[in-house]
Amino acid sequence: MDKSQKAWFYEEYGPKEVLKLGDFPLPAPGQDQLLIRVRAAALNPIDSKLRQKPILPFDLPAVPGCDMAGVVVAKGASVTKFNIGDEVYGNIQDFNATLEQGKPLKQLGTLAQFIVVEERLVAAKPRNLSFEKAASLPLALQTAVEGFVTAGFKKGQSVFIVGGAGGCGSLAVQLAKQVHAASRVVATCSTPKVEFVKSLGADDVVDYLKTAYGDVQEKFDFVYDTIGDSKNSFILAKEDAPIVDITWPPPSNSRIVYSSLKVSGVVLEMLRSYLENGKLKPVIDPNGPYKFTDVIEAFRHLETGRARGKVVISSFP
């Protein structure tokens, strides 16, 4: 195998135009790591934020990307769960270790032909999902799950989800209905996406282009803000009800709780049956999947804030 590979990387912080497609060193797996040939990857807002300025420890040059699905091609000596040829998926960036222990994020993200990742961070790809659909899930699904955990959400409660058509929000709507048995799920989105969000399981949809928070005539057991508008959306929470915001940096309002994510393959494995029986469905933005050569265009779409579901990259060399 060659000692270099094709990857998208940046050598300085800045807009999407700092990204370059070129040769990057081929990694070797550590004792507890897998070497994976990437078949598909997905973009997340944090990928743009990390590229724009140094908000977390990160060495340059850096390859962006957290989410991937691919095939194991080599493994470290202490790996026990996976074998060469296994199809896996996961979020390879351990944000927990970075935030809690100050460890830098991986320099080699998922917009590369090959990546290395600890086996505890990945899970077996659900049999019914394509690489593209699997790659769309990890970070958004882990984040969506953790929001309900942070809120202490209970069966039969109601939830108001801000941003029901986005990568995390579209999964939060489904989790609320299919996994947590919410009594009522209401979500926001723009006019063209109303029917889409209803199709995910929302009982009602608030078109934010037509209806302000103050015009909504009910209060909820949980307000789940996936877009960073909790300074306004908090008014829809019942007295003492949890208000969770997942956006970085964390909100300054003391009433609002910031929810990070638990980066672990266990979270993905827990929901495997829901994915395989179709109760949870990945949502890929209809403009994609983008080709590996079109990463800058994919970031352009992501950064409009108008993506429906996840922006996915496919056709890796």
Secondary structure as UniProt FT lines:
FT   STRAND          4..10
FT   HELIX           16..18
FT   STRAND          20..25
FT   TURN            31..32
FT   STRAND          33..43
FT   HELIX           45..52
FT   STRAND          62..63
FT   STRAND          67..75
FT   TURN            77..78
FT   TURN            84..85
FT   STRAND          87..91
FT   HELIX           95..101
FT   STRAND          114..118
FT   HELIX           119..121
FT   STRAND          122..124
FT   TURN            127..128
FT   HELIX           131..135
FT   HELIX           138..151
FT   TURN            155..156
FT   STRAND          158..162
FT   TURN            164..165
FT   HELIX           167..174
FT   HELIX           175..179
FT   STRAND          184..189
FT   HELIX           191..193
FT   HELIX           194..199
FT   TURN            200..201
FT   STRAND          204..207
FT   TURN            208..210
FT   HELIX           213..215
FT   STRAND          223..225
FT   HELIX           230..233
FT   HELIX           234..236
FT   TURN            239..240
FT   STRAND          243..245
FT   TURN            254..255
FT   STRAND          257..258
FT   HELIX           265..270
FT   HELIX           272..276
FT   TURN            277..278
FT   TURN            286..287
FT   STRAND          290..291
FT   HELIX           292..294
FT   HELIX           295..302
FT   TURN            303..305
FT   STRAND          309..314
//
